[in-house]
Amino acid sequence: MNTKHIALISSELGIPARSAENTMNLLAEGSTVPFISRYRKEVTGSLDEVQIGRIEDLQKRYKEIDERRAFIIKTITDQEKMTPELQDKLENTWVLTELEDIYLPYKPKRKTRATVAIEKGLEPLAKMLFEQQEGVPQTLAEQFLNEQVASTDEALKGARDIMAEWINENAELRDKMRKLFTHTSVLTSKVVEGKEEEGNKYKDYFDFNEDFSKIPSHRVLAILRGEAEGFLYGTIAPNEEEAIEIMDKQFITTKNAAAEQIGKAITDSYKRLLRPSLENEFRALAKERADQEAIEVFAENLRQLLLAAPLGPKAVIAIDPGYRTGCKVVALDNQGNMLDNDVIYPLEKNYKRDDAEALLKKWADRYDTSAIAVGNGTAGRETEEFVKKIDFGKKINVFMVNESGASVYSASEVAREEFPEFDVTVRGAVSIGRRLIDPLAELVKIDPKAIGVGQYQHDVNQSQLKQSLDRVVVSCVNNVGVNLNTASKHLLAYVSGLGPSLADNIVKYRKENGAFSNRSQLRKVTRLGEKAFEQCAGFLRIENGDNPLDNSAVHPERYKLIESMASKQNCTVQDLMAKEDLRKTINPKEYVSEEVGLLTLEDILKELDKPSRDPRDEIAIFEYAEGIKTMEDLKVGMTLPGVVTNITNFGAFVDVGVKQDGLVHISHLSNKYISNPNEAVKLNQKVTVTVLEVDPGRKRISLSMKTNEPAQQGGSQKRENRGERRPETSNNSKKSAPAPLNDFQAKLAELKKKFN
């Protein structure tokens, strides 16, 4: 274990060094983040998933810096240019940009203007001028005329090329310039000549500038997308005169003729070498920052969607609405298994409408249906209205279900494997119904990027996005827990310590041997060893099994402890779980040991109080406003119920039932100032909004959640994403959601620490 890494991580995260070291050891042993967070609190000092995930990321980053440092040291040593002072600098640098600055003069170069001039023998002339020796430069240059250098002007130009490279490679100057870029640079974008009409959606960026340090992530991503599509070109730079003045002060110490040559070299170095180099670096930083913020929004939205309230194990009828091709309808049992399927035409004003009603009533009776799920896509409102008017002879609740990504699932290999004999339309209806029963169990089958919550998911770093979203899925699955006897292999794959292969083996074992009656039987699953058992057992649930603790989050390694508690109370474990008065008499301090501390004991007692509790909210019925079905039905000043469908950095999108979500800009989410939309709303939250503006031509609706909103025509905010399309079908962790540590955060912190 690298002690320097421990100290750096401890300092950066503000946690005890022992917590950092112990967590790193657990990760090295193969423990997962959910397992460490839940079952090793005494060891880590009660670090949460976010902190543990950041330790994992930081450790990886420092290892990469170590590898780069080793390469640089070897390269310089092989050049026989290593000195004790240089070695010390390299060994004690933990900022990658500093490391690269130190390395820059020694970095093997391709042919440059400076190397060409050096080959012509002009380096001594450059040194004379750089030292600002007295004398006429042209006279000095005459000494270096040869077959390759025909004139003094050519000699001086070559000397300036050499000096320009020296200036660019000066670590102290690059440090100063980085400070200038950090605090004063401006991001500017212009339209590419002749692309004004074709790139009209980027009109707000045709002549745009904003401080680099303040520009929001969605505007950075919009400009970068505009550049990628060939409509915009952008720059990031500070004031050129200020930059050159700083360079003059560092390198020009006299007012002689040699200084004039240095001045020319400085201007050339800045424009040709230094500015482009730092601009590329800061463009990368801007992209990293924008990616990180967009990924965090996406991850938090995904977390909220995955943890949406489930209906629970109840039989449902699911309808995938449609006009011309009819509505695909399926009947599912309480575990989501398909019992029946058909096509109905409830929106046609003839006998087919009566047939549709008859079928639904027959199925509701035959399959003891508890609820009906209606997809919120095309014809969703009309279908919902039709179903709600049917008299089933009993109460059957009707739910509108967000079907984003259902088509992705229905065409996937997962769906083909589950329903090889049915087409995509039937599979899509099944997915809608299963989302109502248990959103988490169904949504894990879909690539998180296809679920449709976030912004610019195709523009951000894809590996970081995948890492972040995968962590969110793992966190949610293990937070809720998984029924070992009913979970699909796709859900089991996200359980701590398992993965696709072991999940598949569990399902095969279940088919061959029947349901698990206790957690210990997991050891009989092919290739599921003790380490995997340790990691996964506490997150798997067995209802009505041999041991009541198997249906709780209590880890098997603590069963003997609970049995001793029950023995001391002269009762069974089941009695202890069922009777609050027995649990209240337990003094957890009596059971503290070297292995088990108060934190774990408190978790155990909470779990005994509410075993197998589901952390998700209870599902609630939602009703759209009657008579509001299209944008034309909306009027400025209307107050309507709605559902939050997407959250971005600039606001939240709300579905009010008109097939086009409206935007509540961040400035209209609350009566008080907020900097993050998540402070005011959550995904799937039921809200009340006021219509500020309706623009059917551009398919835009402006809404407000402020109370006492003075609704006036034209009073809406300008759409903050400045001409971009609504965050694609894609589209966006607060602190509770694990997200990858982006190098930008570390780099920015380092820059601020150094320059403030």
Secondary structure, 3 states (H helix, E strand, C coil): CCHHHHHHHHHHHCCCHHHHHHHHHHHHCCCCHHHHHHHCHHHHCCCCHHHHHHHHHHHHHHHHHHHHHHHHHHHHHHCCCCCHHHHHHHHCCCCHHHHHHHHHHHCCCCCCHHHHHHHCCCHHHHHHHHCCCCCCHHHHHHCCCCCCCCCHHHHHHHHHHHHHHHHHCCHHHHHHHHHHHHHHCEEEEEECCCCCCCCHHHHHHCEEEEECCCCCHHHHHHHHHHHHCCCEEEEEECCHHHHHHHHHHHHCCCCCHHHHHHHHHHHHHHHHHHHHHHHHHHHHHHHHHHHHHHHHHHHHHHHHHHCCCCCCCCCEEEEECCCCCCEEEEEECCCCCEEEEEEECCCCCCHHHHHHHHHHHHHHHHCCCCEEEEECCCCHHHHHHHHHCCCCCCCCEEEEECCCCHHHHHCCHHHHHHCCCCCHHHHHHHHHHHHHHCHHHHHCCCCHHHCCCCCCCCCCCHHHHHHHHHHHHHHHHHHHCEECCCCCHHHHCCCCCCCHHHHHHHHHHHHHHCCCCCHHHHHHCCCCCHHHHHHHHHHEECCCCCCHHHHCCCCHHHHHHHHHHHHHCCCCHHHHHHCHHHHHCCCHHHHCCCCCCHHHHHHHHHHHHCCCCCCCCCCCCCCCCCCCCCHHHCCCCCEEEEEEEEEECCEEEEECCCCCCEEEEHHHCCCCCCCCHHHCCCCCCEEEEEEEEEECCCCEEEEECCCCCCCCCCCCCCCCCCCCCCCCCCCCCCCCCCCCCCHHHHHHHHHHHHHC
